[in-house]
Amino acid sequence: MSDTVNSLLIQLEAELKLQQLWSKESPGTCALASKLPFCCDTLRLEQWLQFVFLPRLWQLLDTRQPLPAKVSVLPYAEEAFKGRGASLQPLLQLIKRLDITLTGAP
């Protein structure tokens, strides 16, 4: 499963860049320290994906630690990106595939 997750993370990063949702500058330490899910009070979803989600999963993969078994990013992503058109469908599909892969759903 780790190879699949690694591949999906690489694809997610590439899609964020393709959609021009990749930031060159990291948000401040305070923004990253939010205790709310997805840092929804301090970050946009694409920032959370780039600066929290991706690094955390890569760290778990690199250190061979267990990956999270309950992941549900898609519902929030669909809400966060609502109204941004069909161009973000590939991004939403990648998030869906990550959710399914990590939770072990068929």
N, CA, C and O atoms as a GROMACS GRO file, in nm:
protein
  424
    1MET      N    1   0.082  -0.120   0.000
    1MET     CA    2   0.000   0.000   0.000
    1MET      C    3   0.086   0.126   0.000
    1MET      O    4   0.046   0.227  -0.056
    2SER      N    5   0.203   0.120   0.062
    2SER     CA    6   0.285   0.242   0.071
    2SER      C    7   0.329   0.291  -0.067
    2SER      O    8   0.341   0.411  -0.088
    3ASP      N    9   0.354   0.198  -0.160
    3ASP     CA   10   0.390   0.241  -0.296
    3ASP      C   11   0.274   0.315  -0.362
    3ASP      O   12   0.294   0.414  -0.433
    4THR      N   13   0.154   0.265  -0.339
    4THR     CA   14   0.036   0.330  -0.396
    4THR      C   15   0.016   0.468  -0.337
    4THR      O   16  -0.010   0.564  -0.409
    5VAL      N   17   0.030   0.479  -0.205
    5VAL     CA   18   0.014   0.608  -0.138
    5VAL      C   19   0.122   0.704  -0.187
    5VAL      O   20   0.093   0.821  -0.215
    6ASN      N   21   0.245   0.658  -0.196
    6ASN     CA   22   0.354   0.743  -0.244
    6ASN      C   23   0.323   0.796  -0.384
    6ASN      O   24   0.342   0.915  -0.411
    7SER      N   25   0.276   0.709  -0.472
    7SER     CA   26   0.241   0.750  -0.608
    7SER      C   27   0.128   0.853  -0.607
    7SER      O   28   0.134   0.951  -0.681
    8LEU      N   29   0.028   0.831  -0.525
    8LEU     CA   30  -0.084   0.926  -0.517
    8LEU      C   31  -0.039   1.060  -0.462
    8LEU      O   32  -0.089   1.164  -0.505
    9LEU      N   33   0.053   1.059  -0.367
    9LEU     CA   34   0.103   1.186  -0.313
    9LEU      C   35   0.180   1.264  -0.419
    9LEU      O   36   0.168   1.387  -0.428
   10ILE      N   37   0.259   1.195  -0.498
   10ILE     CA   38   0.332   1.260  -0.607
   10ILE      C   39   0.233   1.319  -0.708
   10ILE      O   40   0.250   1.432  -0.754
   11GLN      N   41   0.129   1.243  -0.741
   11GLN     CA   42   0.027   1.291  -0.834
   11GLN      C   43  -0.049   1.411  -0.776
   11GLN      O   44  -0.081   1.506  -0.848
   12LEU      N   45  -0.078   1.406  -0.646
   12LEU     CA   46  -0.148   1.516  -0.580
   12LEU      C   47  -0.066   1.644  -0.587
   12LEU      O   48  -0.118   1.750  -0.619
   13GLU      N   49   0.062   1.634  -0.557
   13GLU     CA   50   0.150   1.751  -0.565
   13GLU      C   51   0.153   1.806  -0.708
   13GLU      O   52   0.143   1.927  -0.728
   14ALA      N   53   0.167   1.718  -0.805
   14ALA     CA   54   0.171   1.761  -0.945
   14ALA      C   55   0.041   1.829  -0.986
   14ALA      O   56   0.042   1.929  -1.057
   15GLU      N   57  -0.072   1.775  -0.939
   15GLU     CA   58  -0.202   1.834  -0.975
   15GLU      C   59  -0.220   1.970  -0.909
   15GLU      O   60  -0.272   2.063  -0.971
   16LEU      N   61  -0.177   1.984  -0.784
   16LEU     CA   62  -0.184   2.115  -0.718
   16LEU      C   63  -0.103   2.218  -0.795
   16LEU      O   64  -0.146   2.332  -0.811
   17LYS      N   65   0.014   2.177  -0.844
   17LYS     CA   66   0.097   2.269  -0.922
   17LYS      C   67   0.030   2.301  -1.056
   17LYS      O   68   0.028   2.416  -1.100
   18LEU      N   69  -0.023   2.198  -1.121
   18LEU     CA   70  -0.090   2.217  -1.250
   18LEU      C   71  -0.207   2.314  -1.237
   18LEU      O   72  -0.231   2.396  -1.325
   19GLN      N   73  -0.280   2.303  -1.128
   19GLN     CA   74  -0.396   2.389  -1.104
   19GLN      C   75  -0.357   2.526  -1.047
   19GLN      O   76  -0.443   2.607  -1.015
   20GLN      N   77  -0.228   2.549  -1.035
   20GLN     CA   78  -0.173   2.673  -0.980
   20GLN      C   79  -0.223   2.698  -0.838
   20GLN      O   80  -0.255   2.811  -0.800
   21LEU      N   81  -0.230   2.590  -0.760
   21LEU     CA   82  -0.269   2.598  -0.620
   21LEU      C   83  -0.151   2.572  -0.528
   21LEU      O   84  -0.169   2.557  -0.407
   22TRP      N   85  -0.031   2.567  -0.582
   22TRP     CA   86   0.090   2.540  -0.507
   22TRP      C   87   0.152   2.673  -0.466
   22TRP      O   88   0.175   2.759  -0.551
   23SER      N   89   0.180   2.688  -0.338
   23SER     CA   90   0.237   2.814  -0.288
   23SER      C   91   0.389   2.807  -0.285
   23SER      O   92   0.447   2.702  -0.258
   24LYS      N   93   0.451   2.919  -0.313
   24LYS     CA   94   0.597   2.927  -0.306
   24LYS      C   95   0.643   2.957  -0.164
   24LYS      O   96   0.756   2.925  -0.127
   25GLU      N   97   0.555   3.018  -0.086
   25GLU     CA   98   0.591   3.054   0.051
   25GLU      C   99   0.504   2.980   0.150
   25GLU      O  100   0.383   2.964   0.130
   26SER      N  101   0.568   2.934   0.255
   26SER     CA  102   0.497   2.864   0.361
   26SER      C  103   0.419   2.962   0.446
   26SER      O  104   0.465   3.074   0.472
   27PRO      N  105   0.299   2.921   0.492
   27PRO     CA  106   0.227   3.007   0.586
   27PRO      C  107   0.306   3.016   0.717
   27PRO      O  108   0.395   2.935   0.742
   28GLY      N  109   0.274   3.112   0.796
   28GLY     CA  110   0.345   3.129   0.922
   28GLY      C  111   0.323   3.015   1.020
   28GLY      O  112   0.231   2.934   1.004
   29THR      N  113   0.408   3.008   1.119
   29THR     CA  114   0.401   2.904   1.221
   29THR      C  115   0.267   2.903   1.291
   29THR      O  116   0.213   2.795   1.319
   30CYS      N  117   0.213   3.018   1.320
   30CYS     CA  118   0.082   3.025   1.388
   30CYS      C  119  -0.028   2.963   1.302
   30CYS      O  120  -0.115   2.893   1.354
   31ALA      N  121  -0.025   2.988   1.172
   31ALA     CA  122  -0.127   2.932   1.083
   31ALA      C  123  -0.118   2.779   1.081
   31ALA      O  124  -0.221   2.711   1.075
   32LEU      N  125   0.002   2.726   1.085
   32LEU     CA  126   0.022   2.582   1.082
   32LEU      C  127  -0.010   2.515   1.216
   32LEU      O  128  -0.027   2.394   1.222
   33ALA      N  129  -0.016   2.593   1.321
   33ALA     CA  130  -0.039   2.539   1.455
   33ALA      C  131  -0.187   2.528   1.491
   33ALA      O  132  -0.220   2.493   1.605
   34SER      N  133  -0.274   2.558   1.399
   34SER     CA  134  -0.418   2.550   1.426
   34SER      C  135  -0.456   2.413   1.478
   34SER      O  136  -0.399   2.312   1.436
   35LYS      N  137  -0.551   2.409   1.569
   35LYS     CA  138  -0.599   2.283   1.625
   35LYS      C  139  -0.726   2.235   1.557
   35LYS      O  140  -0.774   2.125   1.586
   36LEU      N  141  -0.781   2.314   1.466
   36LEU     CA  142  -0.904   2.275   1.398
   36LEU      C  143  -0.873   2.181   1.280
   36LEU      O  144  -0.764   2.189   1.222
   37PRO      N  145  -0.968   2.093   1.246
   37PRO     CA  146  -0.946   2.005   1.131
   37PRO      C  147  -0.912   2.085   1.006
   37PRO      O  148  -0.973   2.189   0.980
   38PHE      N  149  -0.816   2.037   0.932
   38PHE     CA  150  -0.771   2.100   0.807
   38PHE      C  151  -0.718   2.241   0.828
   38PHE      O  152  -0.700   2.316   0.732
   39CYS      N  153  -0.692   2.279   0.952
   39CYS     CA  154  -0.649   2.416   0.984
   39CYS      C  155  -0.744   2.516   0.916
   39CYS      O  156  -0.702   2.619   0.864
   40CYS      N  157  -0.872   2.481   0.918
   40CYS     CA  158  -0.972   2.556   0.841
   40CYS      C  159  -0.985   2.702   0.884
   40CYS      O  160  -1.040   2.784   0.810
   41ASP      N  161  -0.937   2.733   1.002
   41ASP     CA  162  -0.945   2.872   1.047
   41ASP      C  163  -0.825   2.956   1.004
   41ASP      O  164  -0.828   3.078   1.015
   42THR      N  165  -0.719   2.890   0.955
   42THR     CA  166  -0.598   2.965   0.922
   42THR      C  167  -0.544   2.938   0.782
   42THR      O  168  -0.463   3.017   0.731
   43LEU      N  169  -0.587   2.829   0.718
   43LEU     CA  170  -0.533   2.792   0.586
   43LEU      C  171  -0.646   2.763   0.488
   43LEU      O  172  -0.755   2.720   0.526
   44ARG      N  173  -0.618   2.788   0.362
   44ARG     CA  174  -0.705   2.738   0.256
   44ARG      C  175  -0.674   2.589   0.240
   44ARG      O  176  -0.566   2.544   0.278
   45LEU      N  177  -0.766   2.513   0.185
   45LEU     CA  178  -0.746   2.368   0.175
   45LEU      C  179  -0.618   2.335   0.098
   45LEU      O  180  -0.544   2.246   0.139
   46GLU      N  181  -0.593   2.404  -0.011
   46GLU     CA  182  -0.473   2.373  -0.088
   46GLU      C  183  -0.346   2.397  -0.007
   46GLU      O  184  -0.247   2.327  -0.024
   47GLN      N  185  -0.348   2.497   0.084
   47GLN     CA  186  -0.233   2.519   0.172
   47GLN      C  187  -0.219   2.404   0.272
   47GLN      O  188  -0.109   2.357   0.299
   48TRP      N  189  -0.332   2.359   0.326
   48TRP     CA  190  -0.328   2.248   0.421
   48TRP      C  191  -0.274   2.123   0.354
   48TRP      O  192  -0.193   2.051   0.411
   49LEU      N  193  -0.320   2.097   0.230
   49LEU     CA  194  -0.270   1.981   0.158
   49LEU      C  195  -0.119   1.991   0.138
   49LEU      O  196  -0.047   1.893   0.160
   50GLN      N  197  -0.071   2.107   0.100
   50GLN     CA  198   0.071   2.126   0.070
   50GLN      C  199   0.159   2.126   0.194
   50GLN      O  200   0.265   2.065   0.195
   51PHE      N  201   0.115   2.195   0.298
   51PHE     CA  202   0.204   2.218   0.412
   51PHE      C  203   0.178   2.130   0.534
   51PHE      O  204   0.258   2.128   0.627
   52VAL      N  205   0.066   2.057   0.534
   52VAL     CA  206   0.036   1.970   0.647
   52VAL      C  207   0.018   1.825   0.601
   52VAL      O  208   0.091   1.736   0.645
   53PHE      N  209  -0.078   1.803   0.513
   53PHE     CA  210  -0.115   1.668   0.472
   53PHE      C  211  -0.001   1.596   0.400
   53PHE      O  212   0.040   1.488   0.443
   54LEU      N  213   0.050   1.654   0.292
   54LEU     CA  214   0.156   1.588   0.216
   54LEU      C  215   0.281   1.564   0.301
   54LEU      O  216   0.332   1.452   0.302
   55PRO      N  217   0.334   1.665   0.371
   55PRO     CA  218   0.454   1.639   0.451
   55PRO      C  219   0.433   1.532   0.559
   55PRO      O  220   0.522   1.451   0.585
   56ARG      N  221   0.316   1.534   0.621
   56ARG     CA  222   0.290   1.436   0.727
   56ARG      C  223   0.287   1.294   0.671
   56ARG      O  224   0.346   1.203   0.729
   57LEU      N  225   0.220   1.274   0.559
   57LEU     CA  226   0.215   1.141   0.501
   57LEU      C  227   0.351   1.097   0.449
   57LEU      O  228   0.388   0.980   0.464
   58TRP      N  229   0.427   1.188   0.389
   58TRP     CA  230   0.561   1.151   0.345
   58TRP      C  231   0.650   1.114   0.463
   58TRP      O  232   0.730   1.021   0.455
   59GLN      N  233   0.634   1.186   0.573
   59GLN     CA  234   0.712   1.154   0.693
   59GLN      C  235   0.676   1.013   0.743
   59GLN      O  236   0.765   0.935   0.778
   60LEU      N  237   0.548   0.981   0.747
   60LEU     CA  238   0.505   0.848   0.790
   60LEU      C  239   0.560   0.740   0.697
   60LEU      O  240   0.606   0.636   0.743
   61LEU      N  241   0.556   0.766   0.568
   61LEU     CA  242   0.611   0.669   0.473
   61LEU      C  243   0.761   0.653   0.490
   61LEU      O  244   0.812   0.541   0.492
   62ASP      N  245   0.832   0.765   0.503
   62ASP     CA  246   0.979   0.761   0.517
   62ASP      C  247   1.024   0.688   0.642
   62ASP      O  248   1.126   0.619   0.641
   63THR      N  249   0.949   0.703   0.749
   63THR     CA  250   0.987   0.641   0.877
   63THR      C  251   0.918   0.506   0.898
   63THR      O  252   0.929   0.445   1.004
   64ARG      N  253   0.845   0.462   0.795
   64ARG     CA  254   0.775   0.333   0.799
   64ARG      C  255   0.679   0.320   0.917
   64ARG      O  256   0.664   0.213   0.976
   65GLN      N  257   0.616   0.430   0.950
   65GLN     CA  258   0.515   0.430   1.055
   65GLN      C  259   0.379   0.399   0.994
   65GLN      O  260   0.361   0.415   0.873
   66PRO      N  261   0.284   0.354   1.076
   66PRO     CA  262   0.151   0.324   1.021
   66PRO      C  263   0.087   0.450   0.962
   66PRO      O  264   0.096   0.560   1.017
   67LEU      N  265   0.022   0.429   0.850
   67LEU     CA  266  -0.051   0.539   0.786
   67LEU      C  267  -0.187   0.551   0.852
   67LEU      O  268  -0.238   0.454   0.907
   68PRO      N  269  -0.247   0.669   0.848
   68PRO     CA  270  -0.380   0.685   0.909
   68PRO      C  271  -0.481   0.593   0.840
   68PRO      O  272  -0.478   0.575   0.719
   69ALA      N  273  -0.570   0.536   0.920
   69ALA     CA  274  -0.667   0.441   0.867
   69ALA      C  275  -0.804   0.505   0.847
   69ALA      O  276  -0.890   0.448   0.779
   70LYS      N  277  -0.825   0.621   0.904
   70LYS     CA  278  -0.952   0.691   0.888
   70LYS      C  279  -0.924   0.827   0.826
   70LYS      O  280  -0.884   0.922   0.895
   71VAL      N  281  -0.945   0.835   0.696
   71VAL     CA  282  -0.918   0.959   0.624
   71VAL      C  283  -1.042   0.994   0.544
   71VAL      O  284  -1.098   0.911   0.474
   72SER      N  285  -1.083   1.119   0.556
   72SER     CA  286  -1.201   1.164   0.482
   72SER      C  287  -1.182   1.311   0.444
   72SER      O  288  -1.245   1.401   0.501
   73VAL      N  289  -1.095   1.332   0.349
   73VAL     CA  290  -1.065   1.468   0.302
   73VAL      C  291  -1.163   1.510   0.193
   73VAL      O  292  -1.194   1.629   0.181
   74LEU      N  293  -1.213   1.415   0.116
   74LEU     CA  294  -1.297   1.449   0.001
   74LEU      C  295  -1.418   1.535   0.034
   74LEU      O  296  -1.440   1.635  -0.035
   75PRO      N  297  -1.498   1.504   0.136
   75PRO     CA  298  -1.614   1.589   0.162
   75PRO      C  299  -1.577   1.736   0.186
   75PRO      O  300  -1.645   1.827   0.139
   76TYR      N  301  -1.469   1.758   0.260
   76TYR     CA  302  -1.425   1.895   0.284
   76TYR      C  303  -1.373   1.958   0.154
   76TYR      O  304  -1.399   2.076   0.126
   77ALA      N  305  -1.300   1.879   0.074
   77ALA     CA  306  -1.246   1.930  -0.052
   77ALA      C  307  -1.359   1.970  -0.147
   77ALA      O  308  -1.352   2.073  -0.213
   78GLU      N  309  -1.462   1.887  -0.153
   78GLU     CA  310  -1.575   1.920  -0.240
   78GLU      C  311  -1.640   2.050  -0.197
   78GLU      O  312  -1.680   2.131  -0.282
   79GLU      N  313  -1.651   2.072  -0.069
   79GLU     CA  314  -1.709   2.197  -0.018
   79GLU      C  315  -1.615   2.315  -0.042
   79GLU      O  316  -1.658   2.422  -0.086
   80ALA      N  317  -1.487   2.295  -0.012
   80ALA     CA  318  -1.390   2.403  -0.025
   80ALA      C  319  -1.372   2.449  -0.170
   80ALA      O  320  -1.350   2.568  -0.196
   81PHE      N  321  -1.383   2.355  -0.263
   81PHE     CA  322  -1.362   2.387  -0.403
   81PHE      C  323  -1.493   2.403  -0.480
   81PHE      O  324  -1.492   2.414  -0.603
   82LYS      N  325  -1.605   2.405  -0.409
   82LYS     CA  326  -1.735   2.419  -0.475
   82LYS      C  327  -1.738   2.550  -0.554
   82LYS      O  328  -1.692   2.654  -0.507
   83GLY      N  329  -1.791   2.541  -0.671
   83GLY     CA  330  -1.803   2.659  -0.754
   83GLY      C  331  -1.678   2.694  -0.833
   83GLY      O  332  -1.674   2.797  -0.900
   84ARG      N  333  -1.576   2.610  -0.826
   84ARG     CA  334  -1.453   2.640  -0.900
   84ARG      C  335  -1.446   2.567  -1.033
   84ARG      O  336  -1.345   2.573  -1.103
   85GLY      N  337  -1.555   2.499  -1.067
   85GLY     CA  338  -1.565   2.439  -1.200
   85GLY      C  339  -1.507   2.300  -1.211
   85GLY      O  340  -1.449   2.244  -1.118
   86ALA      N  341  -1.525   2.246  -1.330
   86ALA     CA  342  -1.484   2.108  -1.359
   86ALA      C  343  -1.333   2.092  -1.367
   86ALA      O  344  -1.283   1.980  -1.363
   87SER      N  345  -1.261   2.201  -1.378
   87SER     CA  346  -1.115   2.190  -1.390
   87SER      C  347  -1.051   2.126  -1.268
   87SER      O  348  -0.941   2.071  -1.276
   88LEU      N  349  -1.120   2.132  -1.154
   88LEU     CA  350  -1.063   2.073  -1.032
   88LEU      C  351  -1.105   1.927  -1.011
   88LEU      O  352  -1.068   1.867  -0.910
   89GLN      N  353  -1.180   1.870  -1.105
   89GLN     CA  354  -1.221   1.730  -1.092
   89GLN      C  355  -1.102   1.634  -1.080
   89GLN      O  356  -1.109   1.542  -0.999
   90PRO      N  357  -0.995   1.652  -1.157
   90PRO     CA  358  -0.881   1.561  -1.140
   90PRO      C  359  -0.823   1.568  -0.997
   90PRO      O  360  -0.781   1.466  -0.941
   91LEU      N  361  -0.820   1.686  -0.940
   91LEU     CA  362  -0.771   1.702  -0.803
   91LEU      C  363  -0.863   1.630  -0.705
   91LEU      O  364  -0.817   1.559  -0.616
   92LEU      N  365  -0.992   1.650  -0.721
   92LEU     CA  366  -1.089   1.583  -0.633
   92LEU      C  367  -1.081   1.431  -0.648
   92LEU      O  368  -1.097   1.359  -0.550
   93GLN      N  369  -1.058   1.383  -0.769
   93GLN     CA  370  -1.046   1.238  -0.790
   93GLN      C  371  -0.922   1.182  -0.720
   93GLN      O  372  -0.925   1.072  -0.667
   94LEU      N  373  -0.813   1.257  -0.721
   94LEU     CA  374  -0.692   1.214  -0.650
   94LEU      C  375  -0.716   1.209  -0.499
   94LEU      O  376  -0.674   1.116  -0.431
   95ILE      N  377  -0.784   1.310  -0.447
   95ILE     CA  378  -0.816   1.312  -0.304
   95ILE      C  379  -0.906   1.193  -0.270
   95ILE      O  380  -0.888   1.129  -0.167
   96LYS      N  381  -1.002   1.165  -0.356
   96LYS     CA  382  -1.091   1.050  -0.335
   96LYS      C  383  -1.010   0.920  -0.334
   96LYS      O  384  -1.031   0.836  -0.246
   97ARG      N  385  -0.919   0.904  -0.428
   97ARG     CA  386  -0.837   0.782  -0.433
   97ARG      C  387  -0.749   0.769  -0.309
   97ARG      O  388  -0.728   0.658  -0.259
   98LEU      N  389  -0.698   0.880  -0.258
   98LEU     CA  390  -0.620   0.874  -0.133
   98LEU      C  391  -0.708   0.833  -0.016
   98LEU      O  392  -0.670   0.747   0.064
   99ASP      N  393  -0.825   0.893  -0.006
   99ASP     CA  394  -0.919   0.856   0.101
   99ASP      C  395  -0.946   0.705   0.098
   99ASP      O  396  -0.937   0.638   0.200
  100ILE      N  397  -0.980   0.654  -0.020
  100ILE     CA  398  -1.013   0.512  -0.034
  100ILE      C  399  -0.893   0.424  -0.003
  100ILE      O  400  -0.907   0.323   0.066
  101THR      N  401  -0.777   0.460  -0.054
  101THR     CA  402  -0.657   0.380  -0.032
  101THR      C  403  -0.621   0.374   0.116
  101THR      O  404  -0.589   0.268   0.169
  102LEU      N  405  -0.625   0.489   0.183
  102LEU     CA  406  -0.585   0.492   0.324
  102LEU      C  407  -0.687   0.424   0.416
  102LEU      O  408  -0.649   0.366   0.517
  103THR      N  409  -0.814   0.432   0.381
  103THR     CA  410  -0.914   0.370   0.467
  103THR      C  411  -0.935   0.223   0.434
  103THR      O  412  -1.001   0.151   0.508
  104GLY      N  413  -0.878   0.178   0.322
  104GLY     CA  414  -0.890   0.038   0.285
  104GLY      C  415  -1.025   0.003   0.228
  104GLY      O  416  -1.059  -0.115   0.219
  105ALA      N  417  -1.102   0.103   0.189
  105ALA     CA  418  -1.234   0.077   0.129
  105ALA      C  419  -1.214   0.020  -0.011
  105ALA      O  420  -1.117   0.056  -0.079
  106PRO      N  421  -1.304  -0.066  -0.055
  106PRO     CA  422  -1.291  -0.125  -0.190
  106PRO      C  423  -1.318  -0.023  -0.299
  106PRO      O  424  -1.312  -0.056  -0.417
   0.00000   0.00000   0.00000
